[in-house]
Structures are given as structure tokens and as C-alpha cells.
Amino acid sequence: MKKIFFTLLILFSTFAPVCAQHSDKEYKQFFDENREIYISHGFEAYSRLIFKNDGTFTIDGFDSHFCDGTYSFQKNKIIINYPFNYVDKVYTKTDEERANSFNEFGMNSDKPTEYIIDLDISNIYNQGAYISKDKIFWSDRPSAPYKKYEFNGIPCIKYPIKIRINENLKIRKTPSLKGELVHIDYFNYEKRQYIEDRTVVFKGEEYKVLAKTVTDDTIDGITAPWYLIMVEGPAWPDAQTEMVWIFGGYVSILE
């Protein structure tokens, strides 16, 4: 069975209610496509909430089954019934431990919980999410391209193009010459060359762009936007990836 992963990306203390009108069929389709909330805790460590077809749910982890119970689905809401059946008591020795385990899913440990389905909420990656208390669990549906979003508080436009680097370019945490440099190790698989603590992308490399800045910048007489790309380090000992900004005046657009 295909796993549908949700990424917990943003925490809010308050959030706006669902305002747009959608049909019951649209909410049901979203629910059928997204029956699993998956929270990663690192390599081979995770917690997972699964809504089953028979009206029951389970919460488990890599090597444990925490609890199960029943739920109901009503238009744009999933209602988790209370009480629960604690299957594995090893991880539920105290009320505080139980509350913490449920809280990571936005669930109450002592009363029913409502998940609100918001089909219109979006960020630079995804559109549509479950919302419960102060947590948002995003679906895998991609958000619309060429629209304005924010990335780490920076206004930008989702811009799915591919580029080739024409000169070695500094990689920065923010789209500015004053932006802090990003440090990441590098391994050239063709030359079998390891470079420790690089702060550039290299001439000739190709990348997919996630977004561009809303306004252009002029550097060395060249006016262009900054591009947001993902750079990767070696796959060992721990895979490392970073989202970085590069100035677009020294790249070629491939597609």
C-alpha cells in the first residue's frame, strides 16, 4: 500500500477557518488520497497516524504500535473519537508522555479531536492540509507554479525551471550579497573528488529552480533575480541537503 507522507512544516498559534466552499466529493477525494500522517524523527525513526477504510485509526512507529481507535469523516472534518485503546504501554507510562505522543499529531489525549481539511491553504511546496490545534499537516499535492509565496519569510515566486551554472556562484541563506554563506560538503561522483565545506555551486552544474525573488537585483551591471535551488552533500555518513539562493545573472535557463 502506497504511503502518503505529510510533512509538518509550520506551527501556528491561531489560524483562519476554512472559508472557501467545496463539494463533499472534493473533500472525500482529498481524504482518500491522504489517509496517512507521517512524522519523521530522523533515520528510521517516525510516528504514523493511519485512517483506515473501516472507520478505525492506528498510531504506530518504526518498531511499536502505540494505540488505535475509531474516527468519523464529515464533509471537511475528521473527528477522532475518545477514549483510545492503548496497545503498547511501554511508551505511555505517564499522562504527560501520552499527551506528548498525541500532541505531535495535533490530537487531544483526553477528549475527541477535530481535523479540519483546508483545500485552499498553500505554501511554496504544497496545497491542501489537515489542520488541528496549532499544527498543519500538508498533503503531497503540489501548489500552483508562477504564484507568489513565502520561503522562510522571503516573498518569492514559484518558478519551476532548470538552469546551468555559468560561473562558480556563492550560495547564500538569503537573496542578497549580504546573505550568510551556506557551507556544505561536496562529492563529485565523476571525478571521485571530495570537497569539504564548499560555499559555491560550480560552473557547468545543472539545477532545478524552486523559486525566484519577486524583484530583480543588479550586480556587476547585470540585472537578474535570485534563484532558490537545492544543493546536496555526499550521501554518507548522513545525507545533507540545503535550500540556497544564488544570483541569476550568471546562469543559463535550460527549460
C-alpha positions as CSV (number, residue, x, y, z in Angstrom):
1,M,0.0,0.0,0.0
2,K,1.4,3.3,-1.1
3,K,2.4,5.5,1.8
4,I,1.3,9.1,1.6
5,F,3.6,11.3,3.7
6,F,2.8,14.6,5.3
7,T,5.4,17.0,6.4
8,L,4.9,19.1,9.4
9,L,6.3,22.4,8.2
10,I,4.7,25.3,10.1
11,L,3.3,25.8,13.6
12,F,0.7,28.5,14.2
13,S,-0.9,29.5,17.5
14,T,-4.0,30.6,15.6
15,F,-5.3,30.1,12.1
16,A,-8.2,31.3,9.9
17,P,-11.2,29.0,9.5
18,V,-11.9,27.3,6.2
19,C,-13.9,29.9,4.1
20,A,-14.0,28.5,0.5
21,Q,-16.8,26.3,-0.5
22,H,-16.0,22.9,-1.8
23,S,-18.2,19.9,-2.6
24,D,-18.4,16.8,-0.3
25,K,-16.8,14.9,-3.2
26,E,-13.7,17.1,-3.2
27,Y,-13.2,16.7,0.5
28,K,-13.7,12.9,0.2
29,Q,-11.2,12.7,-2.6
30,F,-8.6,14.6,-0.6
31,F,-9.2,12.3,2.4
32,D,-8.9,9.2,0.3
33,E,-5.7,10.4,-1.2
34,N,-4.3,11.4,2.2
35,R,-5.1,8.8,4.8
36,E,-1.7,8.8,6.5
37,I,0.1,11.5,8.5
38,Y,3.7,10.7,8.8
39,I,6.2,12.5,11.1
40,S,9.9,11.8,10.6
41,H,12.1,11.8,13.7
42,G,15.3,11.1,11.7
43,F,16.8,8.0,10.1
44,E,14.4,5.0,10.6
45,A,12.5,6.8,13.3
46,Y,9.0,8.0,12.7
47,S,5.4,8.2,14.0
48,R,2.5,7.5,11.8
49,L,-1.2,8.0,12.0
50,I,-3.3,6.0,9.6
51,F,-7.0,6.4,8.9
52,K,-8.3,3.0,7.7
53,N,-11.3,2.4,5.4
54,D,-13.2,0.6,8.2
55,G,-13.5,3.8,10.4
56,T,-10.6,2.9,12.7
57,F,-7.2,4.6,13.0
58,T,-3.8,3.4,14.3
59,I,-0.8,5.3,15.6
60,D,2.5,3.4,15.4
61,G,6.2,3.8,14.9
62,F,9.2,2.0,13.4
63,D,9.0,-0.8,15.9
64,S,5.9,-0.2,18.0
65,H,2.2,0.1,17.9
66,F,1.1,2.9,20.2
67,C,-2.7,2.9,20.1
68,D,-5.8,2.6,17.9
69,G,-9.4,3.8,18.0
70,T,-12.3,5.0,15.8
71,Y,-13.0,8.1,13.8
72,S,-15.8,9.6,11.7
73,F,-15.5,11.6,8.4
74,Q,-17.9,14.5,7.9
75,K,-17.5,16.8,4.9
76,N,-14.4,18.8,5.8
77,K,-13.8,17.3,9.2
78,I,-12.3,14.1,10.6
79,I,-13.4,13.5,14.2
80,I,-11.2,11.3,16.3
81,N,-13.3,9.6,19.0
82,Y,-12.2,9.2,22.6
83,P,-11.2,7.1,24.5
84,F,-8.4,5.2,22.8
85,N,-7.1,1.6,23.0
86,Y,-3.5,1.8,24.2
87,V,-1.9,-1.2,22.6
88,D,1.7,-0.6,23.6
89,K,2.1,0.7,27.2
90,V,5.9,0.9,27.1
91,Y,5.7,4.4,25.7
92,T,2.7,5.5,27.7
93,K,3.9,5.2,31.3
94,T,2.6,8.7,32.4
95,D,-0.2,11.0,31.4
96,E,2.5,13.5,30.3
97,E,4.1,11.0,28.0
98,R,0.7,10.1,26.5
99,A,-0.1,13.8,26.0
100,N,3.2,14.5,24.2
101,S,2.7,11.5,21.9
102,F,-0.7,12.7,20.8
103,N,0.3,16.4,20.7
104,E,2.7,15.8,17.9
105,F,-0.3,14.8,15.8
106,G,-2.4,17.8,17.0
107,M,-4.6,15.3,18.9
108,N,-6.1,15.6,22.4
109,S,-5.2,12.9,24.9
110,D,-8.3,13.2,26.9
111,K,-11.2,14.2,24.6
112,P,-12.2,14.0,20.9
113,T,-10.1,15.8,18.3
114,E,-11.2,17.5,15.1
115,Y,-9.0,17.7,12.0
116,I,-10.2,20.4,9.5
117,I,-9.5,19.8,5.8
118,D,-8.4,23.1,4.1
119,L,-8.2,22.6,0.4
120,D,-7.1,26.1,-0.4
121,I,-4.2,26.7,2.1
122,S,-0.9,26.5,0.3
123,N,2.8,27.2,0.6
124,I,5.7,27.1,-1.9
125,Y,5.6,23.3,-1.9
126,N,2.1,22.0,-1.3
127,Q,-1.6,22.8,-1.4
128,G,-4.2,21.4,0.9
129,A,-3.7,20.3,4.5
130,Y,-5.2,18.9,7.7
131,I,-5.3,21.5,10.5
132,S,-5.6,20.6,14.2
133,K,-4.9,23.0,17.1
134,D,-1.6,24.7,16.3
135,K,-0.4,22.2,13.7
136,I,-0.6,22.0,9.9
137,F,-0.1,18.7,8.1
138,W,0.5,19.3,4.4
139,S,-0.6,17.0,1.6
140,D,1.5,15.8,-1.3
141,R,-0.4,17.9,-3.7
142,P,1.9,20.4,-5.4
143,S,1.0,24.1,-5.1
144,A,0.4,26.2,-8.2
145,P,3.5,27.5,-10.1
146,Y,4.2,31.1,-11.0
147,K,2.3,32.4,-8.0
148,K,3.7,34.4,-5.0
149,Y,4.5,32.6,-1.8
150,E,7.0,33.0,1.1
151,F,10.0,30.9,1.8
152,N,11.4,31.4,5.3
153,G,9.7,34.7,5.4
154,I,11.1,35.8,2.0
155,P,8.5,36.8,-0.7
156,C,9.2,34.8,-3.9
157,I,7.5,33.3,-7.0
158,K,7.4,29.6,-7.5
159,Y,9.4,29.2,-10.7
160,P,9.9,25.6,-11.9
161,I,12.7,25.9,-14.5
162,K,16.1,24.2,-15.0
163,I,19.4,26.2,-15.1
164,R,23.0,25.6,-15.9
165,I,25.7,27.4,-13.8
166,N,28.0,29.6,-16.0
167,E,30.4,30.7,-13.2
168,N,31.1,29.4,-9.7
169,L,28.5,31.1,-7.6
170,K,28.3,31.8,-3.9
171,I,25.4,30.0,-2.2
172,R,23.5,32.1,0.4
173,K,20.8,31.7,3.0
174,T,19.1,34.9,1.8
175,P,18.9,36.5,-1.7
176,S,21.5,39.3,-1.1
177,L,25.2,39.9,-1.3
178,K,25.0,40.4,2.5
179,G,23.3,37.0,2.9
180,E,25.2,34.5,5.0
181,L,27.1,31.9,3.1
182,V,25.9,28.3,3.2
183,H,28.5,25.6,4.0
184,I,28.0,22.1,2.7
185,D,30.4,19.3,1.7
186,Y,30.6,18.1,-1.9
187,F,31.4,14.9,-3.7
188,N,32.0,14.8,-7.5
189,Y,31.0,11.3,-8.5
190,E,32.5,11.5,-11.9
191,K,36.0,12.6,-10.7
192,R,35.6,10.8,-7.3
193,Q,36.6,14.1,-5.7
194,Y,35.5,15.1,-2.2
195,I,35.5,18.8,-1.3
196,E,34.9,19.8,2.4
197,D,32.9,22.8,3.3
198,R,32.1,24.3,-0.1
199,T,30.3,27.6,-0.3
200,V,29.6,27.7,-4.1
201,V,27.9,25.8,-6.8
202,F,30.3,25.0,-9.6
203,K,30.4,26.1,-13.3
204,G,28.7,23.6,-15.5
205,E,26.4,22.1,-12.8
206,E,22.7,22.0,-13.6
207,Y,19.9,22.5,-11.0
208,K,16.1,22.7,-10.8
209,V,14.8,26.0,-9.5
210,L,12.1,26.1,-6.9
211,A,11.5,29.9,-6.8
212,K,12.8,33.3,-7.8
213,T,12.8,36.6,-6.0
214,V,9.9,38.9,-6.7
215,T,12.2,41.8,-7.6
216,D,15.5,41.7,-9.6
217,D,18.9,42.7,-8.3
218,T,21.7,44.4,-10.2
219,I,25.2,43.1,-9.5
220,D,28.3,44.0,-11.6
221,G,26.0,45.7,-14.1
222,I,23.8,42.6,-14.6
223,T,20.1,42.7,-13.6
224,A,18.5,39.4,-12.7
225,P,16.5,37.6,-10.0
226,W,17.9,35.4,-7.3
227,Y,17.1,31.7,-7.7
228,L,16.2,29.2,-4.9
229,I,17.8,25.8,-5.5
230,M,18.6,22.7,-3.5
231,V,22.2,21.6,-3.2
232,E,23.2,18.2,-1.9
233,G,26.2,16.9,0.0
234,P,27.6,13.4,0.0
235,A,25.2,10.6,0.7
236,W,27.3,9.4,3.7
237,P,27.7,9.4,6.6
238,D,24.5,11.5,6.8
239,A,22.7,12.8,3.7
240,Q,22.8,16.6,3.7
241,T,20.7,18.9,1.6
242,E,20.3,22.7,1.8
243,M,18.0,25.2,0.1
244,V,20.1,28.1,-1.0
245,W,19.9,31.3,-3.0
246,I,22.1,32.1,-6.0
247,F,22.3,35.2,-8.2
248,G,20.7,34.5,-11.5
249,G,22.9,36.8,-13.6
250,Y,25.4,34.0,-14.3
251,V,23.2,31.1,-15.3
252,S,21.6,29.8,-18.5
253,I,17.9,28.8,-18.5
254,L,17.6,25.3,-20.0
255,E,13.9,24.7,-19.7
